[in-house]
């Protein structure tokens, strides 16, 4: 658990296919996409990813949800992958890869995004990996700055990442040391 400025601490749990988690993940993703559009950030689109996407991620990796207290509303979520060839190419098993970091702007207290990143970093280190890696659109300088301020270093660019829906786009690759190595 990580405390926030809210009276309820953030509680982290792995998402499941049952219990409404898939619907909640789609809601969080779509809300984040709408917020990005309102801010003039051209990255995610509402309706782009449905329950099937998150069901596949649950089978292939981990998806985490943060709630305000053990039974409170969702504050955010993220995906944790153990490889990411589309962005990073074939790599030795030294990293975990964070994707779709999202917060609920209605309920998440300030600092929730950083708390989610910190929890992902702890999970990666506990898994025995030494690096947390992520990427963002090359054109999204605001998100790149956010990650750099959280201790991530730019280590490269991938000009032609093949992503969701068959799109190809450029991404900035960032990483942070989280474990011994």
VOPAGU-2260 file (C-alpha; in pm, 1 decimal, decimal comma):
REM VOPAGU-2260
SITE   aa  ch    i         X         Y         Z
SITE  UNK   A    0       0,0       0,0       0,0
SITE  UNK   A    1     105,6     354,7     -64,5
SITE  UNK   A    2     -44,7     648,1     117,5
SITE  UNK   A    3    -166,0     950,9     -72,1
SITE  UNK   A    4    -298,8    1285,8      39,3
SITE  UNK   A    5    -646,0    1129,3      45,4
SITE  UNK   A    6    -773,0     977,9     369,2
SITE  UNK   A    7    -785,9     633,3     205,8
SITE  UNK   A    8    -458,4     467,8     105,1
SITE  UNK   A    9    -411,2     328,8    -241,9
SITE  UNK   A   10    -456,4     -47,7    -247,0
SITE  UNK   A   11    -311,1    -243,8    -538,3
SITE  UNK   A   12    -448,8    -570,5    -671,1
SITE  UNK   A   13    -417,1    -774,5    -984,3
SITE  UNK   A   14    -714,6    -745,1   -1215,2
SITE  UNK   A   15    -925,1   -1050,2   -1292,7
SITE  UNK   A   16   -1147,6   -1150,6   -1583,4
SITE  UNK   A   17   -1444,6   -1164,6   -1347,8
SITE  UNK   A   18   -1598,4    -917,6   -1107,4
SITE  UNK   A   19   -1628,3    -627,2   -1348,6
SITE  UNK   A   20   -1254,2    -559,5   -1379,6
SITE  UNK   A   21   -1252,6    -576,5   -1759,9
SITE  UNK   A   22   -1535,4    -324,4   -1782,2
SITE  UNK   A   23   -1358,7     -98,9   -1532,3
SITE  UNK   A   24   -1030,5    -114,2   -1724,8
SITE  UNK   A   25   -1206,9     -14,3   -2047,2
SITE  UNK   A   26   -1379,0     272,2   -1860,9
SITE  UNK   A   27   -1046,9     395,4   -1716,4
SITE  UNK   A   28    -875,5     374,8   -2056,8
SITE  UNK   A   29   -1156,2     557,3   -2236,2
SITE  UNK   A   30   -1169,8     829,6   -1968,1
SITE  UNK   A   31    -793,2     877,6   -1997,8
SITE  UNK   A   32    -823,7     894,8   -2377,5
SITE  UNK   A   33   -1097,2    1160,4   -2350,8
SITE  UNK   A   34    -882,7    1363,8   -2109,3
SITE  UNK   A   35    -585,0    1341,4   -2347,8
SITE  UNK   A   36    -798,9    1468,4   -2634,8
SITE  UNK   A   37    -924,4    1758,4   -2419,8
SITE  UNK   A   38    -560,6    1848,6   -2345,8
SITE  UNK   A   39    -466,3    1839,0   -2714,3
SITE  UNK   A   40    -261,3    1520,8   -2668,7
SITE  UNK   A   41    -293,2    1295,0   -2972,3
SITE  UNK   A   42    -222,6     952,9   -2827,4
SITE  UNK   A   43    -513,9     733,3   -2715,7
SITE  UNK   A   44    -861,5     728,2   -2869,0
SITE  UNK   A   45   -1183,4     641,7   -2679,5
SITE  UNK   A   46   -1319,9     303,0   -2784,0
SITE  UNK   A   47    -982,4     193,0   -2919,8
SITE  UNK   A   48    -933,2     -92,5   -2671,5
SITE  UNK   A   49   -1209,7    -315,6   -2540,7
SITE  UNK   A   50   -1243,3    -600,2   -2294,8
SITE  UNK   A   51   -1069,7    -841,8   -2534,2
SITE  UNK   A   52    -751,4    -635,7   -2516,4
SITE  UNK   A   53    -742,5    -649,2   -2137,1
SITE  UNK   A   54    -841,7   -1017,3   -2131,3
SITE  UNK   A   55    -540,9   -1091,7   -2355,0
SITE  UNK   A   56    -311,1    -882,5   -2133,9
SITE  UNK   A   57    -430,6   -1076,8   -1827,3
SITE  UNK   A   58    -330,1   -1400,5   -2002,0
SITE  UNK   A   59       5,5   -1271,8   -2129,1
SITE  UNK   A   60     119,9   -1050,9   -1840,7
SITE  UNK   A   61     -23,5    -865,3   -1547,6
SITE  UNK   A   62    -280,3    -589,7   -1515,5
SITE  UNK   A   63    -303,5    -398,1   -1189,3
SITE  UNK   A   64    -579,8    -181,5   -1046,1
SITE  UNK   A   65    -538,7      72,8    -767,4
SITE  UNK   A   66    -838,1     153,1    -547,8
SITE  UNK   A   67    -891,0     407,6    -272,4
SITE  UNK   A   68    -892,7     171,6      24,9
SITE  UNK   A   69    -974,6    -198,0      -4,8
SITE  UNK   A   70   -1330,6    -143,6    -127,1
SITE  UNK   A   71   -1315,7     209,9    -263,0
SITE  UNK   A   72   -1343,4     338,3    -616,7
SITE  UNK   A   73   -1071,9     283,8    -877,3
SITE  UNK   A   74    -797,1     542,4    -881,6
SITE  UNK   A   75    -597,0     399,8   -1170,9
SITE  UNK   A   76    -443,6      98,4   -1341,4
SITE  UNK   A   77    -152,4     -19,0   -1552,1
SITE  UNK   A   78     -30,8    -316,3   -1751,8
SITE  UNK   A   79     293,5    -493,7   -1665,3
SITE  UNK   A   80     458,4    -696,3   -1940,3
SITE  UNK   A   81     764,5    -919,8   -1910,0
SITE  UNK   A   82     881,6    -852,4   -2266,5
SITE  UNK   A   83     805,5    -590,7   -2530,6
SITE  UNK   A   84     953,7    -682,7   -2865,4
SITE  UNK   A   85     744,9    -433,8   -3069,9
SITE  UNK   A   86     919,8    -142,1   -2896,1
SITE  UNK   A   87    1241,8    -286,3   -2756,0
SITE  UNK   A   88    1321,9    -581,7   -2982,1
SITE  UNK   A   89    1442,4    -912,2   -2839,0
SITE  UNK   A   90    1594,4    -847,5   -2496,8
SITE  UNK   A   91    1741,6   -1058,0   -2216,0
SITE  UNK   A   92    1499,8   -1101,6   -1921,4
SITE  UNK   A   93    1623,1    -802,5   -1719,4
SITE  UNK   A   94    1322,3    -569,0   -1732,0
SITE  UNK   A   95     952,0    -528,6   -1677,6
SITE  UNK   A   96     758,4    -303,1   -1915,2
SITE  UNK   A   97     485,2     -64,5   -1799,9
SITE  UNK   A   98     204,0      12,0   -2042,0
SITE  UNK   A   99    -123,9     200,0   -2027,6
SITE  UNK   A  100     -54,0     381,5   -1701,5
SITE  UNK   A  101    -383,5     558,4   -1635,6
SITE  UNK   A  102    -548,1     743,3   -1349,3
SITE  UNK   A  103    -910,5     828,9   -1285,6
SITE  UNK   A  104    -915,5    1208,5   -1277,1
SITE  UNK   A  105   -1244,3    1202,0   -1078,9
SITE  UNK   A  106   -1114,4     999,3    -784,9
SITE  UNK   A  107    -734,1     982,3    -792,1
SITE  UNK   A  108    -560,7    1213,8    -546,7
SITE  UNK   A  109    -258,6    1415,2    -661,8
SITE  UNK   A  110      48,5    1197,4    -702,2
SITE  UNK   A  111    -143,1     882,9    -794,7
SITE  UNK   A  112      39,3     838,5   -1125,9
SITE  UNK   A  113     376,3     840,1    -950,8
SITE  UNK   A  114     241,5     599,6    -685,9
SITE  UNK   A  115     131,4     361,3    -962,5
SITE  UNK   A  116     475,9     381,1   -1122,4
SITE  UNK   A  117     643,7     318,3    -786,5
SITE  UNK   A  118     427,2      10,9    -727,2
SITE  UNK   A  119     507,6    -121,2   -1075,5
SITE  UNK   A  120     877,6     -65,2   -1004,1
SITE  UNK   A  121     847,4    -258,7    -674,2
SITE  UNK   A  122     672,1    -543,9    -853,4
SITE  UNK   A  123     941,8    -559,5   -1121,0
SITE  UNK   A  124    1219,7    -563,8    -859,0
SITE  UNK   A  125    1035,2    -832,8    -658,3
SITE  UNK   A  126    1016,0   -1040,2    -977,3
SITE  UNK   A  127    1395,8   -1023,8    -989,7
SITE  UNK   A  128    1429,5    -780,6   -1277,9
SITE  UNK   A  129    1658,6    -479,1   -1257,6
SITE  UNK   A  130    1495,6    -231,5   -1498,1
SITE  UNK   A  131    1155,3     -73,5   -1543,7
SITE  UNK   A  132    1103,4      22,8   -1905,8
SITE  UNK   A  133     831,0     217,0   -2079,9
SITE  UNK   A  134     775,2     414,6   -2393,6
SITE  UNK   A  135     572,2     711,9   -2507,3
SITE  UNK   A  136     494,0     864,1   -2843,4
SITE  UNK   A  137     793,0    1059,7   -2967,5
SITE  UNK   A  138     560,8    1356,2   -3021,8
SITE  UNK   A  139     432,8    1350,2   -2660,4
SITE  UNK   A  140     693,2    1573,8   -2497,1
SITE  UNK   A  141     468,5    1633,0   -2194,8
SITE  UNK   A  142     458,1    1261,9   -2106,5
SITE  UNK   A  143     828,4    1221,8   -2176,8
SITE  UNK   A  144     901,6    1504,5   -1930,0
SITE  UNK   A  145     670,9    1341,1   -1671,7
SITE  UNK   A  146     866,5    1015,5   -1693,7
SITE  UNK   A  147    1202,5    1193,1   -1683,3
SITE  UNK   A  148    1092,6    1380,4   -1370,1
SITE  UNK   A  149    1005,7    1039,1   -1219,8
SITE  UNK   A  150    1367,5     926,1   -1269,4
SITE  UNK   A  151    1349,1     762,9   -1613,0
SITE  UNK   A  152    1625,5     817,5   -1867,6
SITE  UNK   A  153    1579,6     824,5   -2243,3
SITE  UNK   A  154    1777,2     535,1   -2391,1
SITE  UNK   A  155    1661,4     543,2   -2751,9
SITE  UNK   A  156    1385,2     578,9   -3003,9
SITE  UNK   A  157    1193,1     327,8   -3210,5
SITE  UNK   A  158    1078,4     501,9   -3527,4
SITE  UNK   A  159     839,4     229,9   -3645,9
SITE  UNK   A  160     671,4      57,1   -3352,1
SITE  UNK   A  161     380,9    -163,1   -3460,7
SITE  UNK   A  162     106,0    -102,0   -3208,3
SITE  UNK   A  163    -260,6    -152,4   -3136,8
SITE  UNK   A  164    -491,4    -171,6   -3435,7
SITE  UNK   A  165    -206,6    -215,2   -3683,3
SITE  UNK   A  166     -84,1     142,3   -3640,5
SITE  UNK   A  167     284,9     223,5   -3680,7
SITE  UNK   A  168     430,7     517,2   -3488,5
SITE  UNK   A  169     750,3     648,0   -3331,9
SITE  UNK   A  170     818,0     606,5   -2960,0
SITE  UNK   A  171    1078,3     729,1   -2714,4
SITE  UNK   A  172    1222,7     448,1   -2501,8
SITE  UNK   A  173    1287,0     518,9   -2132,2
SITE  UNK   A  174    1415,4     309,1   -1844,3
SITE  UNK   A  175    1492,7     326,1   -1473,8
SITE  UNK   A  176    1700,8      94,6   -1256,1
SITE  UNK   A  177    1477,4     -62,8    -989,4
SITE  UNK   A  178    1670,2    -365,0    -867,2
SITE  UNK   A  179    2016,7    -504,8    -818,3
SITE  UNK   A  180    2204,6    -590,3   -1128,3
